[in-house]
Amino acid sequence: MPLLSGVPLPWSLPLTLVIYGVVVAAAAWIYRDARARGNRYAIAWGVATLVFTIVPVLAYMYLHRDAGPTR
């Protein structure tokens, strides 16, 4: 079990799984949204989100801020 100043962290595994779950959910959302908008790089957006986490999310949201919601 990981230690932080000699204190075991029993919550580290669940916390790690939650963080990975959020990243995978964000990648799936970006992929589906880009595909719905007809973006030919939808898979690249999704993979980039899995690899680089927050940077592609912020870039995607910035680049599509004026497009509005998909239908």
Secondary structure, DSSP 8 states (H G I E B T S, - for coil): --EETTEE-TTHHHHHHHHHHHHHHHHHHHHHHHHHTT-TTHHHHHHHHHHHTHHHHHHHHHHTTTT----
